[in-house]
Amino acid sequence: MAERDRSTGYDVDALRREEFPWANTGESLYFNHASTGPLPARTVAKLDEWSRLRTMPTRISQELQFGTLARGRELVASLIGADPSEIAMATNTSFGVNLAAFSLPLNAGDVILSPTQEFPANVYPWMSLAERRGLSHRMIECECGVLTADRLREELDRDDRIRVVAVSWVQFATGATVDLRALGALCRERNVFFFVDAIQGVGPLRLNLRETHVDILSCGAQKWLMSPWGSGFVYVRRGLIEELEPHEVSWLAVKDSDDFSRLTNYHLSWRQDARKFEMITLPYQDFAGFVTSLELVTALGADHIAAHTRRLARRMIDWASDRDDVEIVTPTDPAHYAGIVSLRPASPAKVSATLSAAKVAHSLREGAIRLSPYFYNTDDEVDRVLQLLSS
């Protein structure tokens, strides 16, 4: 990577040339990372390398396969302030939601609490659990879909049956963020399990789970972590790992299962780290791509990436704040937004069609234009998008 730019901490122009060359060709103004992130060139090269190796499986050793997963756990742990023993590799966010729903020690009559406007992946597993086991899944109205500590305290005071609080770190449609530290502290104080869907937060925001109480956190890597579909991770708090039993059981979930010469010495004794929850066989080449993308994030600096992303989001929020023909759906307080900016013009569907015709990748979500720039997008690109919105 070329010389670092003082405003970003890295050279955006060099990054675009080396990792996202299509970004300079006019193919797309890509503002849709909240949906699917593009793959960096180095990640594509790594996937190609593994495809060539995979043509003859003897070229891929057991050490390479499991070493790739181990490297992924290390990089994820460093990114979110955890220990590698607390990280399980997973194929999507839904895996972690289901792990939490069906592994947490819950009993008939217990209540799972969620805010409204949650993404379905963090709703249906809890609804299914409630129906199967006689629990109650309650969704409460919250402004922008954000559960605040004050509102949670009210609910906990009102109903001592609440045993799980399940939230998204960043709301998918509004881009509003929750205060994980405040919610986590309250859940710990009340002995309530705290689950977080982090897929829209890891990347645009920074997190240190050594300082923020979360019991289980799940994150697919195909969006802001710029990784292949079928890659992601689950964090399980160290003190909870031994307490939980996997709902789905892998043949590598038990102790001593790494010795492939003794596989029929059956003994149901779980590993003592989060690998007990991994569903082997995983798509190793997708995780090789995941590791490569995480190494790029590490090289650029996760703090720099978060700052650059939020600065671009701020420019769009400031633009919309000066207009009376666009409603800002996303909170304008810097403490309550990440990389998503949702705007509601007079005719959202018509504006969406205009943006698509101009090759601006975006999403139309819940009646609003959702824009989600990232660490290689530029001020000029933001200006071009805003000009289209203005016209």
Protein Blocks (a to p, Z undefined) as FASTA:
>chain_A
ZZddfklopafklmmmmmmmmlmnopaccfbkkmoccddfklmmmmmmmmmmmmpmklpc
fklmmmmmmmmmmmmmmmnopafklpccdfbfklmmmmmmmmpccdehiacdddehiafk
lmmmmmmmmmmnopacdddddehhiacfklmmmmmmmpmkbmbdcddfbafklopacdfk
lmmmmmmmnopacdddfklmgojaccdfklpccfbdcddfklmnopaehiacddddfklm
mmpccfbdcfklpghklpmklmmlgcddddfbfklmpccdddfklmmmmmmmmmmmmmno
pklmmmmmmmmmmmmmmmmmmpckbccfbafbfklcckbccdddfblmlmmmmmmmnopa
cddeehiacddddfkbcfklmmmmmmmmmZZ
